[in-house]
Amino acid sequence: MRSRTIGVSVLTTTALFGLTAACAPAGGGKAADIGRAARAAAPAAAGATPAPTAKGKAAVKGGGLIADLSGAEILSQAHEAMRKVESARVVAKMREEDTRVEFDLTLDNKGSCKGAIRYDGMGKVDLIKSTDLVHFKGDADYWRATAAKEHAPKRQADAMVTMLADRWLKMPVSHAKAAALKRMCDLDKLTGGGGRPNPLARKGETVTIDGKQALAVITAAKEGTETDYVATQGTPYVLKSTVSGDDTGEVLFSDFGTPVDTALPEGADVLDLSKLGDGGPAETV
């Protein structure tokens, strides 16, 4: 079974480097040249508070309680619940070989999303994607990293930071350079488990995550040991996923069904990236 947490990491890293490619001069390197994406992992119980007793009240198909099922059956119920999610907030913190990836996104199944991405050495990028447009805003560290990746002269790098740092840029969703961001805003890929539940999945302890009780289900994955924390009350959503291995990280899921606000901040200064030509802002400045 492909780890849900690993899939989140790959999408995040691809999207952030895809932004770099979109803003670089023509002929710049591709995202694939950066190397393999950071893999997510974390101690199985990181950030989880043990609950005093298991009070699983989530009903499942055929009657009964989620806590009464086997580990594989619980994951099957959770995968089905996550597949039907119309919108959610996904927060991730990952580390691979001392490189950290963090993001906080609210997404829906129509492709809209809003939030921020951080990557060691690449600064922070704010992102807003509606059905028609993609808006993003990089900080000074992001634009310096973009310039450095393309070996831009210092004068050009300084100009990029001066003109573009903390400024909203936009492009149509149909624009070829928006492809990476479209993948990042794919709710199904961020919430999906990516495979059939392992029959060896084993139930762990009941814990409290963000005020909600959840039952840990532990699975041996290729990348290490994955732990999914499934809500025991109400719909059996996955509230948290971690993977223990060589790297560290976690993914939290919340705000299920909350609409995504894709409105730009009032008075935002917006630059239309699609009108700058194939060279992008780096070549323009």
Residue pairs with C-beta under 8 A, 6 or more apart in sequence:
1 193
1 194
1 195
1 196
1 197
1 198
1 219
1 221
1 226
2 193
2 194
2 195
2 221
2 222
3 40
3 194
3 221
3 222
3 223
3 226
3 241
3 243
4 191
4 192
4 193
4 194
4 226
4 228
4 238
4 241
4 251
5 40
5 41
5 92
5 94
5 226
5 241
5 242
5 243
5 249
5 250
5 251
6 39
6 40
6 221
6 223
6 243
7 189
7 190
7 192
7 194
8 40
8 90
8 92
8 94
8 190
8 251
9 37
9 38
9 39
9 40
9 92
9 94
9 96
9 101
9 249
10 37
11 183
11 184
11 186
11 189
11 190
12 37
12 38
12 92
12 94
12 101
12 103
12 117
12 119
12 184
13 34
13 37
13 38
13 101
13 119
14 31
14 37
14 180
14 183
14 184
15 117
15 180
15 181
15 183
15 184
16 101
16 117
16 119
16 122
16 125
17 31
17 34
17 122
17 180
18 31
18 177
18 179
18 180
18 181
18 183
18 184
19 125
19 136
19 138
19 180
19 181
20 28
20 31
20 122
20 145
20 146
20 149
21 28
21 29
21 30
21 31
21 177
21 180
22 171
22 177
22 178
22 180
22 273
22 280
23 138
23 143
23 146
23 164
23 169
23 273
23 280
23 281
23 282
24 146
24 149
24 150
24 280
24 282
25 150
25 152
25 279
25 280
25 282
25 283
26 278
26 279
26 280
26 283
28 149
28 150
29 149
29 150
31 180
38 94
38 95
38 96
38 99
38 100
38 101
38 247
38 249
39 94
39 96
39 223
39 243
39 245
39 246
39 247
39 249
40 92
40 94
40 242
40 243
40 247
40 248
40 249
40 250
40 251
41 94
41 95
41 223
41 224
41 242
41 243
41 244
41 245
41 246
41 247
41 248
41 249
42 242
42 243
42 244
42 248
42 249
42 250
43 242
43 244
43 248
44 204
44 216
44 218
44 225
44 227
44 242
44 244
45 205
45 207
45 216
45 227
46 242
46 250
47 209
47 240
47 250
47 252
48 207
48 208
48 209
48 214
48 216
48 229
48 240
49 207
49 208
49 209
50 205
50 206
50 207
50 208
51 206
51 207
51 208
51 213
53 206
54 67
54 206
54 213
54 215
54 232
55 206
55 213
55 232
55 233
56 65
56 66
56 67
56 68
56 206
56 213
56 215
56 232
56 233
57 65
57 232
57 233
57 234
58 65
58 66
58 67
58 231
58 232
58 233
58 234
58 235
58 236
59 65
59 66
60 66
60 69
60 73
60 77
60 236
61 77
65 232
66 74
66 77
66 215
66 230
66 231
66 232
66 236
67 203
67 206
67 215
67 232
69 77
70 201
70 203
71 197
71 200
71 201
71 202
71 203
71 217
71 218
71 219
72 197
72 198
72 199
72 200
72 201
73 197
74 201
74 203
74 215
74 217
74 230
74 236
75 193
75 197
75 198
75 201
75 217
75 219
75 228
75 230
76 197
77 230
77 236
78 193
78 217
78 228
78 230
78 236
78 237
78 238
79 192
79 193
79 197
81 235
81 236
81 237
81 238
82 191
82 192
82 193
82 237
82 238
82 253
83 188
83 191
83 192
85 109
85 187
85 191
85 237
85 256
85 257
86 108
86 109
86 256
86 257
87 106
87 107
87 108
87 109
87 187
87 255
87 256
87 257
87 258
87 259
87 260
88 106
88 107
88 187
88 191
88 253
88 254
88 255
88 256
88 257
88 258
89 104
89 105
89 106
89 107
89 253
89 254
89 255
89 258
90 103
90 104
90 105
90 106
90 107
90 190
90 191
90 251
90 252
90 253
91 103
91 104
91 105
91 251
91 252
91 254
92 101
92 102
92 103
92 104
92 249
92 250
92 251
92 252
93 100
93 101
93 102
93 249
93 250
94 100
94 101
94 102
94 247
94 248
94 249
94 250
95 101
95 247
95 248
95 249
96 246
96 247
97 247
98 120
99 119
99 120
99 121
100 118
100 119
100 120
101 117
101 118
101 119
101 120
101 249
102 117
102 118
102 119
103 115
103 116
103 117
103 118
104 115
104 116
105 113
105 114
105 115
105 116
105 117
105 127
105 184
105 185
105 190
106 113
106 114
106 115
106 255
106 258
106 260
106 261
107 113
107 185
107 186
107 187
107 190
107 260
108 187
108 259
108 260
109 187
109 188
110 131
111 129
111 131
111 173
111 182
111 185
111 186
111 187
112 129
112 130
112 131
112 185
112 260
112 262
113 127
113 128
113 129
113 184
113 185
113 187
113 260
113 262
114 127
114 128
114 129
114 260
114 261
114 262
115 126
115 127
116 124
116 125
116 126
116 127
117 124
117 125
117 127
117 184
118 124
118 125
121 145
122 141
122 142
122 145
123 138
123 139
123 140
123 141
123 142
123 143
123 144
123 145
124 138
124 139
124 141
124 142
125 136
125 137
125 138
125 139
125 142
126 136
126 137
126 138
127 134
127 135
127 136
127 181
127 184
127 185
128 134
128 135
128 136
128 262
128 264
129 135
129 173
129 181
129 182
129 185
129 262
130 173
130 262
131 173
132 172
132 173
133 170
133 171
133 172
133 173
134 170
134 171
134 172
134 173
134 175
134 178
134 181
134 182
135 168
135 169
135 170
135 264
135 270
136 168
136 169
136 181
137 166
137 167
137 168
137 169
138 146
138 164
138 165
138 166
139 165
139 166
140 161
140 165
140 166
142 165
143 157
143 160
143 161
143 164
143 165
144 157
144 160
144 161
146 160
146 282
147 156
147 157
147 160
147 161
147 282
148 157
150 282
152 160
152 282
156 282
156 285
159 285
160 281
160 282
160 285
163 281
163 285
164 271
164 281
164 285
167 269
167 270
167 271
168 264
168 268
168 269
168 270
168 271
169 270
169 271
169 272
169 273
169 281
170 270
170 271
170 272
170 273
170 274
171 177
171 178
171 272
171 273
171 274
172 178
172 274
173 182
175 273
175 274
177 273
183 189
191 238
191 253
193 228
193 238
197 219
198 219
198 220
198 221
200 219
200 220
201 217
201 218
201 219
202 217
202 218
202 219
203 215
203 216
203 217
203 218
204 215
204 216
204 217
204 218
204 227
205 215
205 216
206 213
206 214
206 215
206 216
206 232
207 213
207 214
207 216
207 229
208 214
209 229
209 239
209 240
209 252
210 239
210 252
210 254
212 231
212 233
212 239
213 231
213 232
213 233
214 229
214 230
214 231
214 232
214 239
214 240
215 229
215 230
215 232
216 227
216 228
216 229
217 227
217 228
217 229
217 230
218 225
218 226
218 227
219 225
219 226
219 227
219 228
220 226
221 243
223 243
223 245
224 243
224 244
224 245
224 246
225 243
225 244
225 245
226 241
226 242
226 243
227 241
227 242
227 243
227 244
228 238
228 240
228 241
229 238
229 239
229 240
229 241
230 236
230 237
230 238
230 239
231 237
231 238
231 239
235 256
237 253
237 256
238 253
239 252
239 253
239 254
240 250
240 251
240 252
240 253
241 250
241 251
241 253
242 249
242 250
242 251
243 249
264 270
271 281
273 280
273 281
276 283
276 284
277 283
277 284
